[in-house]
Amino acid sequence: MALPAVVSVPSGPYRVLSRMPAEVWLDAAGLARRISASSEPAAAADKQVWSIVELWDFGVAVDITPPVLMRS
């Protein structure tokens, strides 16, 4: 994915994200239903550990109370 010219990415560990293997499953509406990603380098394909997130219930009303920020 290309970043707009006004967005910069610092050097260091964040650069590894451009090589992180990932898969996204989209539904007919284009919503991400499942996202899987491996934080291991692609060169170690036989030993990758994948993290998987499944998403559902889009549009369901929820009541969320944000945490109180404590300032010193």
C-alpha positions in Angstrom: 0.0 0.0 0.0 1.4 3.4 -1.0 1.4 6.2 1.6 0.4 9.7 0.6 3.3 12.1 0.2 2.4 14.0 3.4 2.7 10.8 5.5 6.1 9.7 6.6 7.2 6.5 8.3 10.1 6.6 10.7 13.0 4.3 10.0 13.5 1.4 12.3 11.1 -1.5 13.2 8.1 0.2 11.5 9.8 -0.4 8.1 9.4 -4.2 8.7 5.6 -3.7 8.4 6.0 -3.3 4.6 7.1 -6.9 4.4 4.7 -8.4 6.9 2.6 -11.2 5.4 -1.1 -10.6 5.8 -4.5 -11.7 4.4 -7.8 -9.9 4.5 -11.2 -11.5 3.7 -13.8 -9.0 2.5 -17.6 -9.6 2.3 -19.8 -8.5 -0.6 -20.2 -5.0 1.0 -16.4 -4.6 1.1 -16.2 -4.9 4.9 -13.2 -6.8 6.4 -14.6 -9.9 8.0 -11.3 -11.7 8.8 -7.7 -10.3 9.0 -4.7 -12.5 9.5 -1.1 -11.3 9.8 2.2 -12.8 10.7 4.8 -10.7 12.6 7.6 -13.0 11.5 9.7 -12.3 8.4 8.3 -13.9 5.2 11.6 -15.8 4.8 10.6 -18.0 7.7 7.4 -19.3 6.0 7.7 -22.7 7.5 7.7 -21.3 11.1 5.3 -18.4 10.9 2.9 -17.6 13.7 -0.3 -16.0 12.5 -2.6 -13.7 14.5 -6.2 -13.8 13.3 -9.1 -11.4 14.0 -12.6 -12.1 12.9 -15.1 -9.3 12.7 -19.0 -9.4 12.7 -22.1 -7.6 13.9 -21.3 -4.4 11.9 -24.0 -1.8 12.6 -25.1 -3.2 15.9 -25.8 -0.4 18.4 -23.5 -0.4 21.4 -23.1 1.7 24.6 -19.5 2.5 25.3 -18.2 4.6 28.2 -14.7 5.9 27.4 -12.2 5.7 30.3 -11.6 8.9 32.3 -8.3 10.4 31.5 -6.2 11.2 34.6 -4.0 14.3 34.2 -1.2 15.2 36.6 
